[in-house]
Amino acid sequence: MPILKKTMFREYDMRGREADDELNDESMYHVGRGFGTFLIKRGVTEAVVGHDARATSESFHANVIKGLIECGVNVIDIGIITTPMGYWAQYYLKVKGLVTVTASHNPVGWNGVKLGSDLSYTLLTDDLQEVYNIIAKEDYVNGKGTIKKENILEAYMKDLLSRTKITKKFKILINTGNGTAGIVEPEIFRRAGCEVIEHFTNIDPTYPNYTANPDGTAMMEDTGEQTVANECDLGFAFDGDGDRLGLVDEKGQTIWPDRYIILLGRLVLSKEPGAKIIFDVKVSEALPEDIRAHGGTPIMWKTGHSHIKAKMLEEKAAMAGEMSGHVFFKQDFYGFDDATFAALKLLEYLSAQEESLSGVIATTPYYVSTPTIQVKATDEDKYEVVKELTEEFKKDNYKVIDINGARVYTRNGWGLVRASSNTPTLVLRFEAKTQEDLEKIQKIFKDKLDKFPVVSKEWDSSGH
């Protein structure tokens, strides 16, 4: 049996460490064989395959392709791409199968795959477990597929630009944190008419400055400082594979995703009154409040790109967004998460505003909140910890929303604990009416979490 830890097959993709007992060339070959079998069983005989710029991604990509071809899958190799470019390629090339070799925003030393079996559909938990079981039993189909190469970058940029209307000239900072998004962001925003100041847009898989993760403070604080230093109107930060967006205003202040999603929601609702907008369990109460105020229908759902895409399809929603910076447009687009398209749409919205970004943001409702906080645990224990905490909060008579972890409400705010799908960590976030209330809620959670020996006492919001 191939050595593949079951814990690498997560809620909505597969991620593990680059190591002899986790991800390596041989294990990636078996991923290709397992997923190729999964596709063939569903009558899918073609797959688009691309990879990010991590040090191991090119060789992992080659071994995945080898496995797919030996199953009889015909492969279109699109080379180095952002994750959204892979989703887009399925539509452009009219192909249902997709493999993107990427660990997204994870630190150096990790890699993985995002797997798709239909347009705007990436595999969910049960699908991934089926792929794992195929690999564990080596129950592979055999065939002889073909391979051809396609370069999609130019067509991708032209399509996105054709779907947005930016009528002002902005001076913007672009920070891709040495990740893969550097292949597209500077050029596409120049074509959109922006004056672009580049920051860490050269690709370096060692991530010499920090992990390219706009969900953390390290990348966002640096983006803010550079935006002010270069006298830009705003700054964009993109994660390692280009599907998460960070935003700072002209004063260098981080505008966390649940605040800028308010602006995007207003844009969507101006074109489609009454539209449904989906968001995950980590967002501020201000977001559903503003959606309702502008005539929309807010829907809370599970965190995770695969979960959100499936819910969008079910609800026929116009848009969705996550606190992590994933933003999904069905209006004017295809229904998958693309940080580049979200950034272009923000510029479209701001084109129609007279105020600066900080002035526009000042019109949105606001509560005191924390960024996303990561607490180390183990992949083996994290779900059980969350389950026990959820039950304990319910026994203590708190109002608990448990569609994805536990979002626990107090009289003056709320706190969230959930298990990360991507890493052996717990994810926390807190919001309240005052700083004092915020600290009280955090203490409630800290006291409960400290009882678990497998949970670290250190709380980290840096994004590393």
C-alpha positions as CSV (number, residue, x, y, z in Angstrom):
1,M,0.0,0.0,0.0
2,P,1.3,3.5,-0.8
3,I,2.3,5.6,2.2
4,L,-0.3,8.3,2.3
5,K,-1.5,9.6,5.7
6,K,-5.3,9.7,5.8
7,T,-5.1,13.1,7.6
8,M,-3.7,14.7,4.4
9,F,-7.1,14.1,2.8
10,R,-8.8,17.1,4.4
11,E,-12.3,18.6,4.2
12,Y,-12.0,20.1,0.7
13,D,-8.5,19.5,-0.6
14,M,-5.3,17.5,0.1
15,R,-2.3,19.0,1.9
16,G,0.7,17.6,3.6
17,R,4.3,18.2,4.4
18,E,7.0,17.6,1.7
19,A,8.5,14.4,3.3
20,D,9.2,10.8,2.8
21,D,6.2,9.8,4.9
22,E,3.8,12.4,3.4
23,L,4.2,14.1,0.1
24,N,6.9,13.2,-2.4
25,D,7.1,12.2,-6.1
26,E,5.9,8.6,-5.5
27,S,2.9,9.6,-3.4
28,M,1.9,12.2,-6.0
29,Y,2.0,9.6,-8.7
30,H,-0.5,7.6,-6.6
31,V,-2.6,10.7,-6.2
32,G,-2.7,10.9,-10.0
33,R,-3.7,7.2,-10.2
34,G,-6.3,7.5,-7.5
35,F,-7.9,10.7,-8.9
36,G,-7.7,9.4,-12.5
37,T,-9.6,6.3,-11.4
38,F,-12.2,8.6,-9.6
39,L,-12.6,10.6,-12.8
40,I,-12.9,7.6,-15.2
41,K,-15.6,6.0,-13.0
42,R,-17.6,9.2,-13.5
43,G,-17.1,9.2,-17.3
44,V,-14.7,12.2,-17.1
45,T,-11.8,11.4,-19.5
46,E,-10.0,14.8,-19.7
47,A,-8.3,16.9,-17.0
48,V,-6.6,20.2,-16.9
49,V,-3.4,20.1,-14.7
50,G,-1.4,23.0,-13.4
51,H,0.9,23.9,-10.5
52,D,2.0,26.8,-8.3
53,A,5.6,28.0,-7.9
54,R,6.6,26.0,-4.8
55,A,10.0,24.2,-5.0
56,T,8.5,20.7,-5.3
57,S,5.4,21.6,-7.4
58,E,7.0,21.1,-10.9
59,S,8.1,17.5,-10.1
60,F,4.9,16.7,-8.2
61,H,2.9,18.0,-11.2
62,A,4.9,15.7,-13.6
63,N,4.2,12.7,-11.4
64,V,0.5,13.5,-11.0
65,I,0.3,13.7,-14.8
66,K,2.0,10.3,-15.1
67,G,-0.6,8.7,-12.8
68,L,-3.5,10.3,-14.7
69,I,-2.3,9.2,-18.1
70,E,-1.8,5.6,-16.9
71,C,-5.5,5.6,-16.0
72,G,-6.5,6.7,-19.5
73,V,-7.1,10.4,-18.7
74,N,-6.2,12.9,-21.5
75,V,-4.3,15.7,-19.9
76,I,-4.0,19.4,-20.8
77,D,-0.9,20.7,-19.1
78,I,-1.3,24.4,-18.4
79,G,2.0,24.8,-16.5
80,I,2.5,27.3,-13.8
81,I,-0.7,29.0,-12.7
82,T,-2.7,30.5,-9.9
83,T,-5.5,28.3,-8.5
84,P,-8.2,30.5,-10.1
85,M,-6.5,30.2,-13.5
86,G,-7.0,26.4,-13.1
87,Y,-10.7,26.8,-12.4
88,W,-11.1,29.3,-15.3
89,A,-9.3,26.9,-17.6
90,Q,-12.0,24.3,-17.1
91,Y,-14.5,26.7,-18.7
92,Y,-12.1,28.0,-21.4
93,L,-11.0,24.5,-22.5
94,K,-14.4,22.9,-21.7
95,V,-12.9,20.2,-19.5
96,K,-14.4,18.9,-16.2
97,G,-11.4,17.3,-14.6
98,L,-8.9,19.5,-12.7
99,V,-5.7,19.0,-10.7
100,T,-3.8,22.0,-9.3
101,V,-0.7,21.2,-7.4
102,T,-0.6,23.8,-4.6
103,A,-0.6,24.2,-0.8
104,S,-2.2,27.6,-1.2
105,H,-1.3,29.9,1.7
106,N,0.5,27.2,3.8
107,P,4.1,27.8,4.9
108,V,7.2,26.6,3.1
109,G,7.6,22.8,3.4
110,W,3.9,22.0,2.5
111,N,2.3,21.1,-0.7
112,G,-0.9,19.5,-1.9
113,V,-3.6,19.3,-4.6
114,K,-7.0,20.9,-5.3
115,L,-9.1,18.4,-7.3
116,G,-12.1,19.2,-9.5
117,S,-14.5,16.9,-11.3
118,D,-16.9,19.5,-12.8
119,L,-17.1,23.2,-13.6
120,S,-16.8,25.3,-10.3
121,Y,-16.9,22.0,-8.3
122,T,-14.0,20.9,-6.2
123,L,-14.1,17.7,-4.3
124,L,-15.7,17.6,-0.8
125,T,-14.9,15.4,2.1
126,D,-16.7,12.2,0.9
127,D,-15.2,12.5,-2.5
128,L,-11.7,12.9,-1.1
129,Q,-12.2,9.9,1.1
130,E,-13.2,7.9,-2.0
131,V,-9.9,8.9,-3.7
132,Y,-8.0,7.9,-0.6
133,N,-9.7,4.5,-0.5
134,I,-8.9,3.9,-4.1
135,I,-5.2,4.7,-3.4
136,A,-5.1,2.6,-0.2
137,K,-6.4,-0.5,-2.1
138,E,-4.5,0.4,-5.3
139,D,-7.8,-0.2,-7.1
140,Y,-6.7,1.6,-10.2
141,V,-8.2,1.5,-13.7
142,N,-5.7,1.2,-16.5
143,G,-5.5,3.1,-19.8
144,K,-3.3,5.2,-22.1
145,G,-4.1,8.9,-22.0
146,T,-2.5,11.7,-24.0
147,I,-0.9,15.0,-23.0
148,K,-0.8,18.4,-24.7
149,K,0.3,21.8,-23.4
150,E,-1.7,25.1,-23.4
151,N,-0.8,28.6,-22.3
152,I,-3.9,30.3,-20.9
153,L,-2.5,33.5,-19.2
154,E,-3.2,35.9,-22.0
155,A,-6.8,34.7,-22.6
156,Y,-7.4,34.6,-18.8
157,M,-6.4,38.3,-18.4
158,K,-8.4,39.4,-21.3
159,D,-11.6,37.7,-20.1
160,L,-11.3,39.1,-16.5
161,L,-10.7,42.7,-17.8
162,S,-13.7,42.4,-20.2
163,R,-16.0,41.6,-17.2
164,T,-15.1,44.8,-15.2
165,K,-15.6,48.5,-15.7
166,I,-13.0,50.7,-14.0
167,T,-13.5,54.3,-14.8
168,K,-10.9,56.0,-12.5
169,K,-7.1,55.8,-12.5
170,F,-5.8,54.4,-9.3
171,K,-2.3,54.2,-7.9
172,I,-2.1,50.8,-6.2
173,L,0.4,48.7,-4.3
174,I,0.6,45.0,-5.4
175,N,2.1,42.6,-2.9
176,T,2.2,38.9,-3.9
177,G,4.6,37.9,-1.1
178,N,7.0,36.1,-3.5
179,G,4.1,33.7,-4.4
180,T,2.7,32.5,-7.7
181,A,0.3,35.4,-8.1
182,G,3.3,37.5,-9.3
183,I,2.9,36.0,-12.7
184,V,-0.4,37.8,-13.3
185,E,-1.2,40.7,-10.9
186,P,1.2,43.5,-11.9
187,E,0.4,43.1,-15.6
188,I,-3.4,42.7,-15.3
189,F,-3.7,45.8,-13.1
190,R,-1.6,47.9,-15.5
191,R,-3.9,46.8,-18.3
192,A,-6.8,47.9,-16.1
193,G,-5.4,51.4,-16.2
194,C,-3.7,51.5,-12.8
195,E,-0.3,52.9,-11.8
196,V,1.2,49.8,-10.1
197,I,3.9,49.8,-7.4
198,E,5.2,46.2,-7.1
199,H,6.3,44.7,-3.8
200,F,7.7,41.2,-3.5
201,T,6.2,40.2,-6.9
202,N,9.2,38.2,-7.9
203,I,8.7,34.5,-7.3
204,D,10.8,32.9,-4.6
205,P,9.5,29.5,-3.3
206,T,11.5,30.0,0.0
207,Y,9.2,32.8,1.0
208,P,12.2,34.8,2.3
209,N,10.0,37.6,3.9
210,Y,6.9,35.9,5.3
211,T,4.3,33.4,4.2
212,A,2.1,34.9,1.4
213,N,-1.1,34.9,3.5
214,P,-3.3,38.0,3.7
215,D,-5.3,36.3,6.4
216,G,-2.4,37.1,8.8
217,T,-1.0,40.3,10.2
218,A,2.6,39.9,8.9
219,M,1.8,40.3,5.2
220,M,-1.0,42.9,5.9
221,E,1.1,45.2,8.1
222,D,3.9,45.3,5.5
223,T,1.4,45.9,2.7
224,G,0.0,48.9,4.8
225,E,3.5,50.4,5.4
226,Q,4.4,50.1,1.7
227,T,1.1,51.6,0.6
228,V,1.7,54.7,2.8
229,A,5.4,54.9,1.8
230,N,4.5,54.9,-1.9
231,E,1.5,57.3,-1.5
232,C,-0.8,54.8,-3.1
233,D,-4.7,55.0,-3.1
234,L,-4.8,51.4,-1.7
235,G,-2.9,48.2,-1.5
236,F,-3.7,44.7,-2.5
237,A,-2.1,41.5,-1.0
238,F,-2.5,38.1,-2.7
239,D,-1.8,34.7,-1.1
240,G,0.6,32.1,-2.5
241,D,-1.8,30.7,-5.1
242,G,-3.8,33.8,-5.9
243,D,-7.2,32.9,-4.5
244,R,-7.2,35.0,-1.3
245,L,-7.3,38.8,-1.3
246,G,-6.0,41.3,1.3
247,L,-6.8,45.0,1.2
248,V,-5.4,48.1,2.9
249,D,-6.5,51.7,2.6
250,E,-4.5,54.8,1.7
251,K,-3.7,55.2,5.4
252,G,-2.2,51.8,5.6
253,Q,-5.0,50.3,7.7
254,T,-6.0,46.7,7.0
255,I,-9.5,46.4,5.7
256,W,-10.3,42.8,6.7
257,P,-12.3,40.8,4.1
258,D,-15.6,40.9,6.0
259,R,-15.5,44.7,5.7
260,Y,-14.5,44.9,2.0
261,I,-17.0,42.2,1.2
262,I,-19.6,44.7,2.4
263,L,-18.5,47.0,-0.5
264,L,-18.6,44.1,-3.0
265,G,-22.1,43.1,-1.7
266,R,-23.3,46.7,-2.3
267,L,-22.0,46.5,-5.9
268,V,-23.8,43.1,-6.4
269,L,-27.0,44.3,-4.9
270,S,-27.0,47.5,-7.0
271,K,-27.2,45.3,-10.1
272,E,-29.3,42.5,-8.6
273,P,-31.7,43.8,-5.9
274,G,-32.7,41.1,-3.4
275,A,-29.8,38.8,-4.3
276,K,-28.5,36.1,-1.9
277,I,-25.0,36.6,-0.5
278,I,-23.3,33.8,1.3
279,F,-20.5,34.2,3.9
280,D,-18.7,31.9,6.3
281,V,-18.9,31.5,10.1
282,K,-15.9,33.7,10.8
283,V,-17.3,37.0,9.5
284,S,-18.4,40.1,11.5
285,E,-22.1,40.6,12.4
286,A,-21.7,43.8,10.4
287,L,-21.7,41.9,7.1
288,P,-25.2,40.4,7.3
289,E,-26.4,43.6,8.8
290,D,-25.3,45.6,5.8
291,I,-26.6,43.0,3.3
292,R,-30.0,43.3,4.8
293,A,-29.8,47.1,4.9
294,H,-29.2,47.1,1.1
295,G,-32.0,44.7,0.4
296,G,-30.1,41.5,0.1
297,T,-30.5,38.0,1.7
298,P,-27.6,37.0,3.9
299,I,-26.8,33.3,4.4
300,M,-24.1,32.0,6.8
301,W,-22.4,28.7,5.8
302,K,-19.3,26.5,6.5
303,T,-15.8,27.8,5.9
304,G,-14.0,26.3,2.8
305,H,-14.0,27.0,-0.9
306,S,-15.7,23.7,-1.8
307,H,-18.4,24.1,0.8
308,I,-19.1,27.7,-0.3
309,K,-19.2,26.8,-4.1
310,A,-21.7,24.0,-3.4
311,K,-23.9,26.3,-1.3
312,M,-23.8,29.0,-3.9
313,L,-25.1,26.5,-6.5
314,E,-27.8,25.2,-4.1
315,E,-29.0,28.8,-3.2
316,K,-28.5,30.3,-6.6
317,A,-26.5,33.1,-4.8
318,A,-25.0,36.0,-6.7
319,M,-21.8,36.2,-4.5
320,A,-20.1,34.7,-1.5
321,G,-17.1,35.7,0.7
322,E,-15.0,34.3,3.5
323,M,-13.1,36.0,6.3
324,S,-9.9,34.4,4.9
325,G,-10.2,36.5,1.7
326,H,-11.8,34.0,-0.7
327,V,-14.4,35.9,-2.8
328,F,-16.8,34.1,-5.2
329,F,-18.8,35.9,-7.9
330,K,-21.6,34.2,-9.9
331,Q,-22.7,37.7,-11.0
332,D,-20.6,38.6,-14.1
333,F,-18.4,35.5,-13.5
334,Y,-18.3,31.7,-13.1
335,G,-19.0,31.1,-9.4
336,F,-15.5,30.2,-8.2
337,D,-13.1,32.2,-5.9
338,D,-10.6,34.5,-7.7
339,A,-8.7,37.2,-5.8
340,T,-7.8,39.0,-9.0
341,F,-11.4,39.3,-10.1
342,A,-12.4,40.4,-6.6
343,A,-9.8,43.1,-6.6
344,L,-10.9,44.3,-10.1
345,K,-14.5,44.5,-8.8
346,L,-13.4,46.5,-5.8
347,L,-11.8,49.0,-8.1
348,E,-15.0,49.0,-10.2
349,Y,-17.0,49.9,-7.0
350,L,-14.6,52.5,-5.9
351,S,-14.6,54.1,-9.4
352,A,-18.1,55.3,-8.7
353,Q,-17.3,56.7,-5.2
354,E,-16.1,60.2,-4.5
355,E,-14.5,59.4,-1.2
356,S,-11.1,57.7,-0.6
357,L,-11.2,54.0,0.4
358,S,-10.9,55.0,4.1
359,G,-13.9,57.3,3.7
360,V,-16.0,54.7,1.9
361,I,-15.2,52.1,4.6
362,A,-16.2,54.6,7.3
363,T,-19.8,54.3,6.0
364,T,-19.9,50.6,6.9
365,P,-21.1,49.2,10.2
366,Y,-18.3,48.2,12.5
367,Y,-17.6,46.3,15.8
368,V,-14.4,45.6,17.7
369,S,-12.9,42.4,16.5
370,T,-9.7,40.3,16.3
371,P,-8.0,39.1,13.1
372,T,-8.1,35.3,12.5
373,I,-6.1,33.6,15.3
374,Q,-4.3,30.2,14.8
375,V,-3.6,27.9,17.8
376,K,-1.5,24.8,17.3
377,A,-3.1,21.4,18.0
378,T,-2.8,18.1,16.1
379,D,-4.6,16.8,13.0
380,E,-5.6,13.7,15.0
381,D,-7.2,15.7,17.9
382,K,-8.4,19.0,16.5
383,Y,-11.9,17.9,15.6
384,E,-12.5,16.1,18.9
385,V,-11.4,19.2,20.8
386,V,-13.9,21.4,18.9
387,K,-16.6,18.8,19.5
388,E,-16.0,18.8,23.2
389,L,-15.9,22.6,23.4
390,T,-19.2,22.8,21.4
391,E,-20.9,20.5,23.8
392,E,-19.5,22.3,26.8
393,F,-20.7,25.7,25.5
394,K,-24.2,24.3,24.9
395,K,-24.3,22.8,28.4
396,D,-23.4,26.3,29.8
397,N,-26.5,27.6,28.0
398,Y,-24.7,29.8,25.4
399,K,-26.4,30.3,22.0
400,V,-24.2,28.2,19.7
401,I,-24.2,28.1,15.9
402,D,-22.5,24.8,15.1
403,I,-22.6,24.4,11.3
404,N,-18.8,24.6,11.3
405,G,-17.2,24.5,14.7
406,A,-18.8,26.6,17.4
407,R,-19.8,30.3,17.0
408,V,-20.7,31.2,20.6
409,Y,-22.8,34.2,21.4
410,T,-22.6,36.2,24.6
411,R,-24.7,39.2,25.5
412,N,-22.3,41.7,23.9
413,G,-20.4,39.7,21.2
414,W,-19.3,36.3,20.0
415,G,-16.4,34.0,19.7
416,L,-15.6,31.2,17.2
417,V,-13.5,28.0,17.4
418,R,-13.2,25.6,14.5
419,A,-10.7,23.1,13.3
420,S,-8.6,24.2,10.3
421,S,-8.9,21.9,7.3
422,N,-5.5,22.9,6.1
423,T,-3.1,22.6,9.0
424,P,-3.0,21.0,12.5
425,T,-4.5,24.1,14.1
426,L,-7.6,25.5,15.7
427,V,-9.0,28.7,14.2
428,L,-10.4,31.4,16.5
429,R,-12.0,34.8,16.0
430,F,-13.8,37.2,18.4
431,E,-16.0,40.3,18.1
432,A,-17.8,42.5,20.6
433,K,-19.3,46.0,21.1
434,T,-16.3,47.2,23.2
435,Q,-12.7,46.2,23.8
436,E,-13.5,45.2,27.3
437,D,-16.2,42.9,26.1
438,L,-13.9,41.5,23.5
439,E,-11.3,40.6,26.2
440,K,-13.9,39.0,28.4
441,I,-15.0,36.7,25.5
442,Q,-11.4,35.8,24.7
443,K,-10.8,34.8,28.3
444,I,-13.8,32.5,28.4
445,F,-12.3,30.6,25.4
446,K,-8.8,30.7,26.7
447,D,-9.8,29.2,30.0
448,K,-11.6,26.3,28.2
449,L,-8.8,25.7,25.7
450,D,-6.1,25.6,28.3
451,K,-7.7,22.4,29.7
452,F,-6.6,20.5,26.6
453,P,-2.9,19.3,26.7
454,V,-2.8,19.0,22.9
455,V,-3.7,22.6,22.4
456,S,-0.9,25.2,22.5
457,K,-1.1,28.1,25.0
458,E,0.2,30.4,22.3
459,W,-2.2,32.3,20.0
460,D,-0.9,33.5,16.7
461,S,-2.4,36.0,14.2
462,S,0.6,36.5,12.0
463,G,-0.5,34.1,9.3
464,H,2.8,32.1,9.3
